[in-house]
């Protein structure tokens, strides 16, 4: 169970990181609009 939870945590961290990067990239465009 620990190994599975670790994998799930890694996937969640990657998803959150990608989302944060996308938001940072989109923010300037929204502000310019």
Secondary structure, 3 states (H helix, E strand, C coil): CHHHHHHHHHHHHHHHHHHHHHHHHHHHHHHHC
